[in-house]
Amino acid sequence: MEAPGSSCGHGGTGGEAPLGRGFGSGSPSPAKLEEGKEGGAAAPAQWAPGGSWLEAHPAFTRMMSLDVADSSGVYAAFLVYLDLLEVRNWHEVSYFGLGELQLVCLRGREKEDEDLQMVVPTPVHLSFSHERMRQIMKSAWALEEETHSPLAITLAVVETESTIVYYKLTDGFVTPEPPSNTEDTGNKEWRKKKRKKFPS
C-alpha cells in the first residue's frame, strides 16, 4: 500500500478516514535529519546519520544490533521512538525486531491506563501491499499476550525532512462509537425525515 501524503487515517487496510488532531497529523520529530554539504539539502535517502550524536544514542545502537532492518529503517524507527517518548509522552515504549519482515517495530501505551498499541515505523519511500500489512499485524501481535480484535497497528511514515505522519490501520472494519449526545442524534434523524419527500 503506497504511503499517502500528509494526512492521518483510521480505517481498514483498504483505506483511511480522519483520525483526529490528537494523534496523527504530521509533526516534526525531536531529531532533524542532517543537512547535506551542498546547498543545505536534506540527507540522502538512506538517512545514515554518520558521525552525529544519533550513533552514540544507546537506543539507536541497540536497534542497529537487532540486525533486522537496513539503516533507513532503523533511523525511521529511532525518530518515531523519540517522538512517542519525548513529544507525545507515551508510556512503556519499547522496540523489537521482526526479522522475517525486516522491520523494527515499537510497542507502547498512549496513556498509562490504555491498551497496548503497535507502531510500525517506515521511511516514506517504501510501499506496502494489503497482504504485507496483514502479515505485519499478525507477526507483531503474535509476540504479545495482550491481543486485540480486530488486529490493529499504527503505521508511522517518516518524511525525508523527519516529519512523522501516523495512520491507524485495522484488519477489517471497525464499528464506530455511538454519539455521546443522544439529543443531537434525535435532531439529525428529525432533519432527515423533514427532508424526505412524500408522494402527493
Beta strands, then each sheet from edge to edge (+ up, - down):
strand 1: 9-12
strand 2: 27-28
strand 3: 91-98
strand 4: 103-109
strand 5: 117-123
strand 6: 152-158
strand 7: 163-170
sheet 1: 1+ 7+ 2-
sheet 2: 1+ 7+ 6- 5- 4+ 3-
end
